[in-house]
Amino acid sequence: MENFLKVFKSDRFDVEDTASLSLFLYPDSLVIFAKDKNQANMGIHLYSKFNWSDLEKLIVSDPFLKLDVPANVYLHHAGFSLVPGVLFSPGNEASYLSFVQDLPKDLEFYNTPLDSNNLQVVSFVDHKIKKALEARFSELNFYHGSCSFLSYLFKERFNLIGQEILINVFGKHMYVAAFTDQELSTFNMFEINNKEDILKYALILISQLKYDRNHVRVNLYGVPSKSDITEDWGKEYFQNFRILTPHANQNYSHGFKHLKDLGLFEVSWQYS
């Protein structure tokens, strides 16, 4: 597993200065952010290939995960539901999620309020994963991975035009949101095999929402610097196409060369 590890750290990195961790579990990778007492990022471990079933092994080998500090865990998986705040009722999580998929056994639910409690992101964590993390961390919080992207979009909503599609790419998956007149119309997670799949889902949304293809603005986040996904490519299909980097709510110590080359959304913005 170490062969798939990339390490980014500040010039004055000292693991003993770690005050908290943020873990982002993607479908095929894992990124661990180590933060100091001021919530500035000191070090990052990126496992470019990672299976969630290997988490127990990694907990006893990764230097960050050996620390018992407060940890936020963000789980990127398809098992989530967006529930209007006025309709949300604790204890009914299984009902909300049953519309999304057949629920596995041995799971525990969690939810996160967004947009001033107007929306609840409801999801679940496998009991085995939760138990493994609880054995290491005495203070632990779970969030669905979409919370970072969604929280950013709600913050930026008043900068959006009437028809807007926003896409966050991570590995072989992406989140797709559509805003109509600055209100969220749809949000989902899709698996993608190539850049043409990005076009496919954008065009499906344009058709479903009856957007004007010459007017709608398509925004793409999460594109690495070395990628064949470019603005020139996107503008062959959409008149208004942009590749963007989110405004930052993350601070870094000196160093971290090549970190932004990853294009990873959470390098700039994280829900907290």
ChimeraX commands (.cxc) that place a marker at each C-alpha (Angstrom):
marker #1 position 0.00,0.00,0.00 radius 0.5
marker #1 position 2.95,2.29,0.67 radius 0.5
marker #1 position 3.72,2.20,-3.08 radius 0.5
marker #1 position 0.53,4.15,-3.68 radius 0.5
marker #1 position 1.29,6.75,-1.00 radius 0.5
marker #1 position 2.12,10.35,-1.86 radius 0.5
marker #1 position 3.23,12.61,1.00 radius 0.5
marker #1 position 2.82,16.38,1.06 radius 0.5
marker #1 position 4.02,18.37,4.05 radius 0.5
marker #1 position 5.06,21.80,5.22 radius 0.5
marker #1 position 8.70,22.82,5.46 radius 0.5
marker #1 position 8.50,22.71,9.26 radius 0.5
marker #1 position 6.39,19.60,9.60 radius 0.5
marker #1 position 6.40,17.82,12.96 radius 0.5
marker #1 position 3.89,15.02,13.47 radius 0.5
marker #1 position 3.67,15.91,17.17 radius 0.5
marker #1 position 2.06,19.24,16.21 radius 0.5
marker #1 position -0.97,17.40,14.81 radius 0.5
marker #1 position -4.11,18.56,16.62 radius 0.5
marker #1 position -6.78,16.97,14.41 radius 0.5
marker #1 position -7.28,14.89,11.27 radius 0.5
marker #1 position -9.65,14.96,8.32 radius 0.5
marker #1 position -10.06,11.68,6.44 radius 0.5
marker #1 position -11.62,11.63,2.98 radius 0.5
marker #1 position -12.54,8.11,1.89 radius 0.5
marker #1 position -13.22,8.10,-1.85 radius 0.5
marker #1 position -14.43,4.98,-3.68 radius 0.5
marker #1 position -10.87,4.03,-4.71 radius 0.5
marker #1 position -8.56,6.31,-2.72 radius 0.5
marker #1 position -7.94,7.92,0.66 radius 0.5
marker #1 position -6.63,11.34,1.61 radius 0.5
marker #1 position -5.64,12.25,5.17 radius 0.5
marker #1 position -5.18,15.89,6.18 radius 0.5
marker #1 position -3.23,16.55,9.39 radius 0.5
marker #1 position -4.04,19.93,10.93 radius 0.5
marker #1 position -2.36,21.95,13.67 radius 0.5
marker #1 position -4.08,23.71,16.59 radius 0.5
marker #1 position -4.95,26.64,14.30 radius 0.5
marker #1 position -6.57,24.28,11.76 radius 0.5
marker #1 position -3.80,24.92,9.23 radius 0.5
marker #1 position -2.86,21.85,7.19 radius 0.5
marker #1 position 0.62,20.56,8.10 radius 0.5
marker #1 position 0.76,17.30,6.17 radius 0.5
marker #1 position -1.25,15.23,3.72 radius 0.5
marker #1 position -1.11,11.52,2.94 radius 0.5
marker #1 position -2.69,10.54,-0.37 radius 0.5
marker #1 position -3.28,6.84,-1.03 radius 0.5
marker #1 position -4.06,6.80,-4.74 radius 0.5
marker #1 position -5.29,3.21,-4.58 radius 0.5
marker #1 position -7.19,2.20,-1.49 radius 0.5
marker #1 position -9.84,-0.34,-0.54 radius 0.5
marker #1 position -12.06,0.53,2.40 radius 0.5
marker #1 position -11.66,-3.01,3.73 radius 0.5
marker #1 position -7.96,-2.24,4.33 radius 0.5
marker #1 position -8.69,0.56,6.78 radius 0.5
marker #1 position -8.03,-1.55,9.87 radius 0.5
marker #1 position -4.55,-2.40,8.57 radius 0.5
marker #1 position -3.78,1.18,7.70 radius 0.5
marker #1 position -4.76,2.45,11.13 radius 0.5
marker #1 position -1.82,0.63,12.67 radius 0.5
marker #1 position 0.69,1.61,9.98 radius 0.5
marker #1 position 0.02,5.19,8.86 radius 0.5
marker #1 position 1.81,7.71,11.13 radius 0.5
marker #1 position -1.18,10.08,11.15 radius 0.5
marker #1 position -3.71,7.39,11.94 radius 0.5
marker #1 position -1.67,6.22,14.92 radius 0.5
marker #1 position -2.54,9.49,16.67 radius 0.5
marker #1 position -5.52,9.75,18.99 radius 0.5
marker #1 position -6.68,13.23,18.01 radius 0.5
marker #1 position -10.15,14.48,17.00 radius 0.5
marker #1 position -10.96,13.14,13.53 radius 0.5
marker #1 position -13.54,14.08,10.91 radius 0.5
marker #1 position -14.34,11.30,8.44 radius 0.5
marker #1 position -15.93,12.08,5.06 radius 0.5
marker #1 position -17.36,9.07,3.22 radius 0.5
marker #1 position -17.81,9.39,-0.54 radius 0.5
marker #1 position -20.28,6.70,-1.58 radius 0.5
marker #1 position -23.60,6.48,-3.40 radius 0.5
marker #1 position -25.63,5.73,-0.27 radius 0.5
marker #1 position -26.91,9.19,0.61 radius 0.5
marker #1 position -30.10,11.19,0.36 radius 0.5
marker #1 position -30.90,14.91,0.46 radius 0.5
marker #1 position -33.92,15.54,2.69 radius 0.5
marker #1 position -35.61,18.95,3.06 radius 0.5
marker #1 position -35.09,20.22,6.59 radius 0.5
marker #1 position -38.81,20.63,7.24 radius 0.5
marker #1 position -39.40,16.96,6.38 radius 0.5
marker #1 position -36.44,15.48,8.22 radius 0.5
marker #1 position -37.19,13.47,11.32 radius 0.5
marker #1 position -34.47,11.66,13.30 radius 0.5
marker #1 position -35.05,7.93,13.39 radius 0.5
marker #1 position -36.39,7.74,9.85 radius 0.5
marker #1 position -33.01,7.58,8.11 radius 0.5
marker #1 position -33.63,4.05,6.80 radius 0.5
marker #1 position -36.83,5.21,5.13 radius 0.5
marker #1 position -35.11,8.12,3.39 radius 0.5
marker #1 position -32.25,5.94,2.17 radius 0.5
marker #1 position -34.45,3.03,1.07 radius 0.5
marker #1 position -35.44,5.11,-1.96 radius 0.5
marker #1 position -31.77,5.27,-2.97 radius 0.5
marker #1 position -30.66,1.65,-2.56 radius 0.5
marker #1 position -31.17,-1.59,-0.71 radius 0.5
marker #1 position -29.47,-0.99,2.62 radius 0.5
marker #1 position -26.76,-3.39,3.79 radius 0.5
marker #1 position -26.82,-4.90,7.25 radius 0.5
marker #1 position -24.78,-3.65,10.21 radius 0.5
marker #1 position -24.75,0.05,9.48 radius 0.5
marker #1 position -25.17,3.24,11.45 radius 0.5
marker #1 position -26.80,6.44,10.23 radius 0.5
marker #1 position -25.64,10.03,10.43 radius 0.5
marker #1 position -26.90,13.32,9.01 radius 0.5
marker #1 position -25.50,16.77,8.33 radius 0.5
marker #1 position -27.47,20.04,8.10 radius 0.5
marker #1 position -26.70,22.39,5.20 radius 0.5
marker #1 position -28.01,25.69,3.86 radius 0.5
marker #1 position -29.09,26.99,7.29 radius 0.5
marker #1 position -30.83,23.69,8.11 radius 0.5
marker #1 position -32.92,23.84,4.95 radius 0.5
marker #1 position -31.36,20.56,3.85 radius 0.5
marker #1 position -30.15,17.41,5.60 radius 0.5
marker #1 position -27.62,15.08,4.00 radius 0.5
marker #1 position -28.49,11.62,5.33 radius 0.5
marker #1 position -26.10,8.70,4.95 radius 0.5
marker #1 position -24.64,5.68,6.74 radius 0.5
marker #1 position -21.35,4.10,7.72 radius 0.5
marker #1 position -20.59,0.41,7.86 radius 0.5
marker #1 position -20.45,-0.73,11.48 radius 0.5
marker #1 position -17.10,-2.45,10.94 radius 0.5
marker #1 position -15.49,0.74,9.63 radius 0.5
marker #1 position -16.99,2.80,12.45 radius 0.5
marker #1 position -15.79,0.31,15.06 radius 0.5
marker #1 position -12.25,0.28,13.63 radius 0.5
marker #1 position -12.07,4.08,13.73 radius 0.5
marker #1 position -13.59,4.32,17.20 radius 0.5
marker #1 position -10.90,1.97,18.48 radius 0.5
marker #1 position -8.30,4.55,17.43 radius 0.5
marker #1 position -10.00,7.93,17.86 radius 0.5
marker #1 position -11.81,8.94,21.02 radius 0.5
marker #1 position -13.43,11.94,19.26 radius 0.5
marker #1 position -14.95,11.13,15.88 radius 0.5
marker #1 position -17.42,12.78,13.48 radius 0.5
marker #1 position -18.88,11.34,10.27 radius 0.5
marker #1 position -20.03,13.29,7.21 radius 0.5
marker #1 position -21.02,12.25,3.75 radius 0.5
marker #1 position -18.37,13.29,1.24 radius 0.5
marker #1 position -20.80,15.44,-0.73 radius 0.5
marker #1 position -21.06,17.92,2.15 radius 0.5
marker #1 position -17.93,19.80,1.11 radius 0.5
marker #1 position -19.09,20.35,-2.47 radius 0.5
marker #1 position -22.67,21.13,-1.47 radius 0.5
marker #1 position -21.68,23.59,1.25 radius 0.5
marker #1 position -19.51,25.42,-1.25 radius 0.5
marker #1 position -22.29,25.60,-3.82 radius 0.5
marker #1 position -24.73,27.03,-1.30 radius 0.5
marker #1 position -22.16,29.65,-0.35 radius 0.5
marker #1 position -21.69,30.58,-4.02 radius 0.5
marker #1 position -25.34,30.32,-5.05 radius 0.5
marker #1 position -25.84,34.08,-5.48 radius 0.5
marker #1 position -23.03,34.14,-8.03 radius 0.5
marker #1 position -24.87,31.62,-10.20 radius 0.5
marker #1 position -26.87,32.44,-13.30 radius 0.5
marker #1 position -30.37,31.14,-14.02 radius 0.5
marker #1 position -29.26,27.80,-15.48 radius 0.5
marker #1 position -26.13,26.30,-13.96 radius 0.5
marker #1 position -24.60,22.82,-13.92 radius 0.5
marker #1 position -21.73,22.22,-11.51 radius 0.5
marker #1 position -19.61,19.07,-11.53 radius 0.5
marker #1 position -16.95,17.86,-9.11 radius 0.5
marker #1 position -14.77,15.08,-10.52 radius 0.5
marker #1 position -12.85,12.72,-8.21 radius 0.5
marker #1 position -11.21,9.66,-9.72 radius 0.5
marker #1 position -13.78,7.62,-11.61 radius 0.5
marker #1 position -16.73,9.38,-9.98 radius 0.5
marker #1 position -18.32,12.79,-9.93 radius 0.5
marker #1 position -20.97,14.81,-8.15 radius 0.5
marker #1 position -23.34,16.70,-10.42 radius 0.5
marker #1 position -25.50,19.59,-9.25 radius 0.5
marker #1 position -27.92,21.79,-11.15 radius 0.5
marker #1 position -29.20,25.14,-9.92 radius 0.5
marker #1 position -32.20,26.86,-11.50 radius 0.5
marker #1 position -32.59,30.52,-10.57 radius 0.5
marker #1 position -30.10,29.95,-7.70 radius 0.5
marker #1 position -32.14,27.08,-6.22 radius 0.5
marker #1 position -30.85,23.50,-6.15 radius 0.5
marker #1 position -32.80,21.45,-8.72 radius 0.5
marker #1 position -30.90,18.18,-8.61 radius 0.5
marker #1 position -27.83,16.57,-7.10 radius 0.5
marker #1 position -26.37,13.12,-7.57 radius 0.5
marker #1 position -23.22,11.01,-7.73 radius 0.5
marker #1 position -22.25,9.07,-10.86 radius 0.5
marker #1 position -19.52,6.68,-11.90 radius 0.5
marker #1 position -17.58,7.75,-14.98 radius 0.5
marker #1 position -15.16,5.86,-17.21 radius 0.5
marker #1 position -13.96,8.67,-19.46 radius 0.5
marker #1 position -14.38,12.38,-20.07 radius 0.5
marker #1 position -17.20,11.74,-22.52 radius 0.5
marker #1 position -19.30,10.50,-19.59 radius 0.5
marker #1 position -19.09,14.00,-18.13 radius 0.5
marker #1 position -20.67,15.33,-21.32 radius 0.5
marker #1 position -23.31,12.61,-21.29 radius 0.5
marker #1 position -24.61,13.38,-17.81 radius 0.5
marker #1 position -24.49,17.14,-18.42 radius 0.5
marker #1 position -26.56,16.73,-21.60 radius 0.5
marker #1 position -29.05,14.47,-19.82 radius 0.5
marker #1 position -29.55,17.13,-17.15 radius 0.5
marker #1 position -29.96,19.86,-19.75 radius 0.5
marker #1 position -32.67,17.80,-21.41 radius 0.5
marker #1 position -34.45,16.83,-18.18 radius 0.5
marker #1 position -34.47,20.37,-16.80 radius 0.5
marker #1 position -35.26,21.91,-20.19 radius 0.5
marker #1 position -32.22,24.17,-20.04 radius 0.5
marker #1 position -31.12,26.17,-23.06 radius 0.5
marker #1 position -27.87,24.59,-24.25 radius 0.5
marker #1 position -26.65,27.94,-25.57 radius 0.5
marker #1 position -27.37,29.66,-22.28 radius 0.5
marker #1 position -26.62,27.10,-19.55 radius 0.5
marker #1 position -23.25,27.42,-17.83 radius 0.5
marker #1 position -21.31,24.23,-17.15 radius 0.5
marker #1 position -18.66,24.41,-14.41 radius 0.5
marker #1 position -16.11,21.71,-13.71 radius 0.5
marker #1 position -14.11,21.25,-10.51 radius 0.5
marker #1 position -11.54,18.62,-9.55 radius 0.5
marker #1 position -9.55,18.56,-12.79 radius 0.5
marker #1 position -5.81,17.82,-12.29 radius 0.5
marker #1 position -3.37,20.20,-13.95 radius 0.5
marker #1 position -2.15,17.43,-16.27 radius 0.5
marker #1 position -5.41,16.35,-17.85 radius 0.5
marker #1 position -6.89,16.13,-21.32 radius 0.5
marker #1 position -10.03,17.75,-19.92 radius 0.5
marker #1 position -9.56,21.39,-20.91 radius 0.5
marker #1 position -11.73,24.45,-21.39 radius 0.5
marker #1 position -11.12,24.30,-25.14 radius 0.5
marker #1 position -12.45,20.72,-25.13 radius 0.5
marker #1 position -15.53,21.70,-23.12 radius 0.5
marker #1 position -16.29,24.69,-25.32 radius 0.5
marker #1 position -16.60,22.39,-28.32 radius 0.5
marker #1 position -19.88,21.26,-26.73 radius 0.5
marker #1 position -21.03,24.12,-24.51 radius 0.5
marker #1 position -20.86,27.83,-25.20 radius 0.5
marker #1 position -20.40,28.57,-21.48 radius 0.5
marker #1 position -17.92,26.06,-20.07 radius 0.5
marker #1 position -15.43,26.70,-17.26 radius 0.5
marker #1 position -12.86,24.73,-15.29 radius 0.5
marker #1 position -12.69,26.27,-11.83 radius 0.5
marker #1 position -10.79,26.06,-8.57 radius 0.5
marker #1 position -12.96,26.74,-5.50 radius 0.5
marker #1 position -12.29,29.70,-3.27 radius 0.5
marker #1 position -10.30,28.43,-0.32 radius 0.5
marker #1 position -11.29,27.92,3.29 radius 0.5
marker #1 position -8.16,25.81,3.87 radius 0.5
marker #1 position -4.88,27.23,5.16 radius 0.5
marker #1 position -1.44,25.72,4.69 radius 0.5
marker #1 position 1.96,26.14,6.25 radius 0.5
marker #1 position 4.89,26.86,3.93 radius 0.5
marker #1 position 5.70,24.09,1.49 radius 0.5
marker #1 position 3.27,21.68,-0.18 radius 0.5
marker #1 position 4.79,21.77,-3.64 radius 0.5
marker #1 position 2.61,20.34,-6.42 radius 0.5
marker #1 position -0.37,19.86,-4.12 radius 0.5
marker #1 position -2.72,21.98,-6.23 radius 0.5
marker #1 position -1.71,19.99,-9.31 radius 0.5
marker #1 position -3.97,17.22,-7.99 radius 0.5
marker #1 position -7.06,19.27,-8.72 radius 0.5
marker #1 position -8.73,17.75,-5.66 radius 0.5
marker #1 position -11.69,19.88,-4.52 radius 0.5
marker #1 position -11.01,19.35,-0.80 radius 0.5
marker #1 position -7.50,20.75,-1.12 radius 0.5
marker #1 position -9.22,24.13,-1.31 radius 0.5
marker #1 position -12.54,23.68,0.46 radius 0.5
marker #1 position -13.72,21.34,3.21 radius 0.5
marker #1 position -16.97,21.18,5.11 radius 0.5
marker #1 position -16.48,21.60,8.84 radius 0.5
marker link #1:1,2 radius 0.2
marker link #1:2,3 radius 0.2
marker link #1:3,4 radius 0.2
marker link #1:4,5 radius 0.2
marker link #1:5,6 radius 0.2
marker link #1:6,7 radius 0.2
marker link #1:7,8 radius 0.2
marker link #1:8,9 radius 0.2
marker link #1:9,10 radius 0.2
marker link #1:10,11 radius 0.2
marker link #1:11,12 radius 0.2
marker link #1:12,13 radius 0.2
marker link #1:13,14 radius 0.2
marker link #1:14,15 radius 0.2
marker link #1:15,16 radius 0.2
marker link #1:16,17 radius 0.2
marker link #1:17,18 radius 0.2
marker link #1:18,19 radius 0.2
marker link #1:19,20 radius 0.2
marker link #1:20,21 radius 0.2
marker link #1:21,22 radius 0.2
marker link #1:22,23 radius 0.2
marker link #1:23,24 radius 0.2
marker link #1:24,25 radius 0.2
marker link #1:25,26 radius 0.2
marker link #1:26,27 radius 0.2
marker link #1:27,28 radius 0.2
marker link #1:28,29 radius 0.2
marker link #1:29,30 radius 0.2
marker link #1:30,31 radius 0.2
marker link #1:31,32 radius 0.2
marker link #1:32,33 radius 0.2
marker link #1:33,34 radius 0.2
marker link #1:34,35 radius 0.2
marker link #1:35,36 radius 0.2
marker link #1:36,37 radius 0.2
marker link #1:37,38 radius 0.2
marker link #1:38,39 radius 0.2
marker link #1:39,40 radius 0.2
marker link #1:40,41 radius 0.2
marker link #1:41,42 radius 0.2
marker link #1:42,43 radius 0.2
marker link #1:43,44 radius 0.2
marker link #1:44,45 radius 0.2
marker link #1:45,46 radius 0.2
marker link #1:46,47 radius 0.2
marker link #1:47,48 radius 0.2
marker link #1:48,49 radius 0.2
marker link #1:49,50 radius 0.2
marker link #1:50,51 radius 0.2
marker link #1:51,52 radius 0.2
marker link #1:52,53 radius 0.2
marker link #1:53,54 radius 0.2
marker link #1:54,55 radius 0.2
marker link #1:55,56 radius 0.2
marker link #1:56,57 radius 0.2
marker link #1:57,58 radius 0.2
marker link #1:58,59 radius 0.2
marker link #1:59,60 radius 0.2
marker link #1:60,61 radius 0.2
marker link #1:61,62 radius 0.2
marker link #1:62,63 radius 0.2
marker link #1:63,64 radius 0.2
marker link #1:64,65 radius 0.2
marker link #1:65,66 radius 0.2
marker link #1:66,67 radius 0.2
marker link #1:67,68 radius 0.2
marker link #1:68,69 radius 0.2
marker link #1:69,70 radius 0.2
marker link #1:70,71 radius 0.2
marker link #1:71,72 radius 0.2
marker link #1:72,73 radius 0.2
marker link #1:73,74 radius 0.2
marker link #1:74,75 radius 0.2
marker link #1:75,76 radius 0.2
marker link #1:76,77 radius 0.2
marker link #1:77,78 radius 0.2
marker link #1:78,79 radius 0.2
marker link #1:79,80 radius 0.2
marker link #1:80,81 radius 0.2
marker link #1:81,82 radius 0.2
marker link #1:82,83 radius 0.2
marker link #1:83,84 radius 0.2
marker link #1:84,85 radius 0.2
marker link #1:85,86 radius 0.2
marker link #1:86,87 radius 0.2
marker link #1:87,88 radius 0.2
marker link #1:88,89 radius 0.2
marker link #1:89,90 radius 0.2
marker link #1:90,91 radius 0.2
marker link #1:91,92 radius 0.2
marker link #1:92,93 radius 0.2
marker link #1:93,94 radius 0.2
marker link #1:94,95 radius 0.2
marker link #1:95,96 radius 0.2
marker link #1:96,97 radius 0.2
marker link #1:97,98 radius 0.2
marker link #1:98,99 radius 0.2
marker link #1:99,100 radius 0.2
marker link #1:100,101 radius 0.2
marker link #1:101,102 radius 0.2
marker link #1:102,103 radius 0.2
marker link #1:103,104 radius 0.2
marker link #1:104,105 radius 0.2
marker link #1:105,106 radius 0.2
marker link #1:106,107 radius 0.2
marker link #1:107,108 radius 0.2
marker link #1:108,109 radius 0.2
marker link #1:109,110 radius 0.2
marker link #1:110,111 radius 0.2
marker link #1:111,112 radius 0.2
marker link #1:112,113 radius 0.2
marker link #1:113,114 radius 0.2
marker link #1:114,115 radius 0.2
marker link #1:115,116 radius 0.2
marker link #1:116,117 radius 0.2
marker link #1:117,118 radius 0.2
marker link #1:118,119 radius 0.2
marker link #1:119,120 radius 0.2
marker link #1:120,121 radius 0.2
marker link #1:121,122 radius 0.2
marker link #1:122,123 radius 0.2
marker link #1:123,124 radius 0.2
marker link #1:124,125 radius 0.2
marker link #1:125,126 radius 0.2
marker link #1:126,127 radius 0.2
marker link #1:127,128 radius 0.2
marker link #1:128,129 radius 0.2
marker link #1:129,130 radius 0.2
marker link #1:130,131 radius 0.2
marker link #1:131,132 radius 0.2
marker link #1:132,133 radius 0.2
marker link #1:133,134 radius 0.2
marker link #1:134,135 radius 0.2
marker link #1:135,136 radius 0.2
marker link #1:136,137 radius 0.2
marker link #1:137,138 radius 0.2
marker link #1:138,139 radius 0.2
marker link #1:139,140 radius 0.2
marker link #1:140,141 radius 0.2
marker link #1:141,142 radius 0.2
marker link #1:142,143 radius 0.2
marker link #1:143,144 radius 0.2
marker link #1:144,145 radius 0.2
marker link #1:145,146 radius 0.2
marker link #1:146,147 radius 0.2
marker link #1:147,148 radius 0.2
marker link #1:148,149 radius 0.2
marker link #1:149,150 radius 0.2
marker link #1:150,151 radius 0.2
marker link #1:151,152 radius 0.2
marker link #1:152,153 radius 0.2
marker link #1:153,154 radius 0.2
marker link #1:154,155 radius 0.2
marker link #1:155,156 radius 0.2
marker link #1:156,157 radius 0.2
marker link #1:157,158 radius 0.2
marker link #1:158,159 radius 0.2
marker link #1:159,160 radius 0.2
marker link #1:160,161 radius 0.2
marker link #1:161,162 radius 0.2
marker link #1:162,163 radius 0.2
marker link #1:163,164 radius 0.2
marker link #1:164,165 radius 0.2
marker link #1:165,166 radius 0.2
marker link #1:166,167 radius 0.2
marker link #1:167,168 radius 0.2
marker link #1:168,169 radius 0.2
marker link #1:169,170 radius 0.2
marker link #1:170,171 radius 0.2
marker link #1:171,172 radius 0.2
marker link #1:172,173 radius 0.2
marker link #1:173,174 radius 0.2
marker link #1:174,175 radius 0.2
marker link #1:175,176 radius 0.2
marker link #1:176,177 radius 0.2
marker link #1:177,178 radius 0.2
marker link #1:178,179 radius 0.2
marker link #1:179,180 radius 0.2
marker link #1:180,181 radius 0.2
marker link #1:181,182 radius 0.2
marker link #1:182,183 radius 0.2
marker link #1:183,184 radius 0.2
marker link #1:184,185 radius 0.2
marker link #1:185,186 radius 0.2
marker link #1:186,187 radius 0.2
marker link #1:187,188 radius 0.2
marker link #1:188,189 radius 0.2
marker link #1:189,190 radius 0.2
marker link #1:190,191 radius 0.2
marker link #1:191,192 radius 0.2
marker link #1:192,193 radius 0.2
marker link #1:193,194 radius 0.2
marker link #1:194,195 radius 0.2
marker link #1:195,196 radius 0.2
marker link #1:196,197 radius 0.2
marker link #1:197,198 radius 0.2
marker link #1:198,199 radius 0.2
marker link #1:199,200 radius 0.2
marker link #1:200,201 radius 0.2
marker link #1:201,202 radius 0.2
marker link #1:202,203 radius 0.2
marker link #1:203,204 radius 0.2
marker link #1:204,205 radius 0.2
marker link #1:205,206 radius 0.2
marker link #1:206,207 radius 0.2
marker link #1:207,208 radius 0.2
marker link #1:208,209 radius 0.2
marker link #1:209,210 radius 0.2
marker link #1:210,211 radius 0.2
marker link #1:211,212 radius 0.2
marker link #1:212,213 radius 0.2
marker link #1:213,214 radius 0.2
marker link #1:214,215 radius 0.2
marker link #1:215,216 radius 0.2
marker link #1:216,217 radius 0.2
marker link #1:217,218 radius 0.2
marker link #1:218,219 radius 0.2
marker link #1:219,220 radius 0.2
marker link #1:220,221 radius 0.2
marker link #1:221,222 radius 0.2
marker link #1:222,223 radius 0.2
marker link #1:223,224 radius 0.2
marker link #1:224,225 radius 0.2
marker link #1:225,226 radius 0.2
marker link #1:226,227 radius 0.2
marker link #1:227,228 radius 0.2
marker link #1:228,229 radius 0.2
marker link #1:229,230 radius 0.2
marker link #1:230,231 radius 0.2
marker link #1:231,232 radius 0.2
marker link #1:232,233 radius 0.2
marker link #1:233,234 radius 0.2
marker link #1:234,235 radius 0.2
marker link #1:235,236 radius 0.2
marker link #1:236,237 radius 0.2
marker link #1:237,238 radius 0.2
marker link #1:238,239 radius 0.2
marker link #1:239,240 radius 0.2
marker link #1:240,241 radius 0.2
marker link #1:241,242 radius 0.2
marker link #1:242,243 radius 0.2
marker link #1:243,244 radius 0.2
marker link #1:244,245 radius 0.2
marker link #1:245,246 radius 0.2
marker link #1:246,247 radius 0.2
marker link #1:247,248 radius 0.2
marker link #1:248,249 radius 0.2
marker link #1:249,250 radius 0.2
marker link #1:250,251 radius 0.2
marker link #1:251,252 radius 0.2
marker link #1:252,253 radius 0.2
marker link #1:253,254 radius 0.2
marker link #1:254,255 radius 0.2
marker link #1:255,256 radius 0.2
marker link #1:256,257 radius 0.2
marker link #1:257,258 radius 0.2
marker link #1:258,259 radius 0.2
marker link #1:259,260 radius 0.2
marker link #1:260,261 radius 0.2
marker link #1:261,262 radius 0.2
marker link #1:262,263 radius 0.2
marker link #1:263,264 radius 0.2
marker link #1:264,265 radius 0.2
marker link #1:265,266 radius 0.2
marker link #1:266,267 radius 0.2
marker link #1:267,268 radius 0.2
marker link #1:268,269 radius 0.2
marker link #1:269,270 radius 0.2
marker link #1:270,271 radius 0.2
marker link #1:271,272 radius 0.2
view
